[in-house]
Amino acid sequence: DIALDRIKVAKQRLERLAGEAAAAALSQVEAGERALADGQTQVARQAFELAQQIEPANARAAAGLKRSGGLAPVLPLLADAETALAAGNAARAIDLYGQVLKGDPQNAAANAGLAKARATVSDEAYARQVGDALASLRAGRYAEARQALERARALRPQAPEVSAGFAELASALASRD
């Protein structure tokens, strides 16, 4: 009886310790992932290593450790990409973010920056097409205006500026006849 009770108590303690170990490993993995997101590769590496010491078979810790080792070369590229985007050079930023993502496909900052840079390029292209259309309309080059409006509509089909541009073109064509 006493032996069975001791085994039962020991088993309960082991189960409790296993649960605490799993929670500690998870905490370290999450800390490592936060550190990676902040670009703190050394802090991330330490957290993932500790998680692996607690749970050697932890796949997230192994993946994080591998990822943290590959971040060093991409962090300067990420900083350059952010600088290029802030300076208004969206095309360069797109190229640099792409290079970061080749080295670190899970880089959230690079994915967000790439989306923002692409949106900036799209905005610039749209504005250029609308501007070209209006300039052509004012100069009486109606075929060029129509082409620019078509390109603008391809970029933003529901944009009110495009509808207004087509209305102005139709009015100009009607008054010409």
C-alpha atoms as one frame of an Amber mdcrd trajectory, in Angstrom:
protein
   0.000   0.000   0.000   2.705   2.467   0.977   4.700   1.669  -2.145   1.656
   2.221  -4.378   0.919   5.529  -2.674   4.519   6.658  -3.204   4.364   5.645
  -6.865   1.092   7.555  -7.258   2.569  10.700  -5.643   5.721  10.425  -7.729
   3.655  10.027 -10.899   1.608  13.139 -10.032   4.797  15.128  -9.433   6.237
  13.962 -12.761   3.053  14.945 -14.595   3.090  18.365 -12.934   6.764  18.850
 -13.814   6.148  17.764 -17.411   3.378  20.349 -17.682   5.600  23.036 -16.193
   8.424  22.093 -18.572   6.121  22.307 -21.587   4.867  25.720 -20.445   8.434
  26.934 -19.869   9.516  25.715 -23.310   6.518  27.411 -24.920   7.316  30.624
 -23.078  10.892  30.536 -24.367   9.780  29.806 -27.942   7.366  32.743 -27.839
  10.082  34.996 -26.411  12.394  33.870 -29.210   9.771  34.616 -31.839   9.194
  38.095 -30.394  12.934  38.721 -30.378  13.157  37.619 -34.018  10.352  39.993
 -34.943  12.325  42.790 -33.265  15.537  41.805 -35.060  17.264  40.696 -31.846
  18.917  37.564 -33.176  21.145  36.887 -30.148  18.243  37.140 -27.695  16.163
  34.910 -29.986  18.936  32.341 -30.269  19.304  32.154 -26.486  15.561  31.700
 -25.998  15.344  28.952 -28.617  18.391  27.172 -27.185  16.840  27.218 -23.714
  13.567  25.904 -25.121  15.472  23.047 -26.752  17.232  22.252 -23.475  13.842
  22.002 -21.793  12.220  20.094 -24.667  14.820  18.681 -27.083  12.169  17.578
 -29.584  10.432  20.992 -29.773  10.009  21.642 -33.516   9.209  25.349 -33.118
  12.385  25.862 -31.121  14.435  24.051 -33.763  12.861  26.087 -36.569  13.377
  29.336 -34.650  16.972  28.476 -33.942  17.585  27.788 -37.616  15.835  31.010
 -38.623  17.761  33.111 -36.099  21.021  31.861 -37.582  20.040  33.062 -41.042
  18.835  36.523 -40.059  22.159  38.279 -39.659  22.693  38.853 -43.408  19.134
  40.080 -44.040  18.823  42.634 -41.232  20.933  45.284 -43.023  18.868  44.711
 -46.172  15.682  45.191 -44.161  16.984  48.481 -42.774  17.957  49.610 -46.294
  14.511  48.664 -47.609  12.777  50.656 -44.867  15.030  53.635 -45.593  14.332
  53.422 -49.338  10.582  53.307 -48.747  10.712  56.247 -46.339  12.725  58.203
 -48.930  10.056  57.560 -51.552  12.034  55.030 -53.571   9.386  52.299 -53.637
  10.976  50.398 -56.533  14.252  50.016 -54.635  12.337  49.083 -51.487  10.489
  46.341 -53.382  13.794  44.919 -54.591  15.347  45.010 -51.117  12.289  43.542
 -49.379  12.348  40.759 -51.962  15.969  40.008 -51.077  15.087  39.926 -47.372
  12.239  37.501 -48.042  14.520  35.205 -50.037  16.717  34.880 -46.965  13.870
  34.920 -44.429  10.462  34.110 -45.960   8.703  34.492 -42.594   9.917  38.033
 -41.961   6.747  39.905 -41.015   8.350  43.351 -41.316   9.562  42.565 -44.847
   6.164  41.202 -45.884   4.401  44.302 -44.548   6.969  46.629 -46.099   6.715
  44.872 -49.446   2.941  45.268 -49.432   3.269  48.961 -48.585   5.901  49.523
 -51.287   3.755  47.774 -53.884   0.760  49.881 -52.882   2.898  53.002 -53.233
   3.951  51.993 -56.740   0.339  51.283 -57.626  -0.748  54.670 -56.240   1.969
  56.424 -58.220   1.051  54.607 -61.435  -2.618  55.462 -60.977  -1.882  59.122
 -60.263   0.403  59.276 -63.302  -2.306  57.839 -65.582  -4.982  60.216 -64.285
  -2.590  63.149 -64.631  -1.691  62.121 -68.178  -5.378  61.797 -69.047  -6.207
  65.262 -67.744  -3.221  66.838 -69.482  -4.209  65.166 -72.767  -7.819  66.275
 -72.348  -6.765  69.894 -71.746  -4.506  69.737 -74.827  -7.292  68.311 -76.984
  -5.513  64.971 -77.482  -8.651  62.906 -76.880  -7.318  59.543 -78.086  -4.378
  59.824 -75.672  -6.747  60.892 -72.895  -8.942  57.837 -73.505  -5.914  55.508
 -73.418  -4.649  57.004 -70.157  -8.123  56.749 -68.621  -8.327  53.094 -69.687
  -4.986  52.400 -68.026  -6.158  54.206 -64.877  -9.399  52.190 -64.892  -7.367
  48.969 -65.173  -5.563  49.976 -61.971  -8.689  51.140 -60.097 -11.915  50.125
 -61.795 -14.225  51.914 -59.335 -12.266  55.142 -58.913 -14.407  58.286 -59.154
 -11.615  60.201 -60.910 -11.742  57.753 -63.808 -15.520  58.107 -64.155 -15.210
  61.882 -63.997 -12.435  61.788 -66.582 -14.546  59.729 -68.980 -17.464  62.100
 -68.448 -15.236  65.082 -69.197 -13.892  63.299 -72.288 -17.404  62.553 -73.523
 -18.399  66.195 -72.977 -15.324  67.448 -74.835 -15.992  65.064 -77.738 -19.640
  66.104 -77.880 -18.835  69.812 -77.925 -16.205  69.236 -80.607 -18.777  67.722
 -82.981
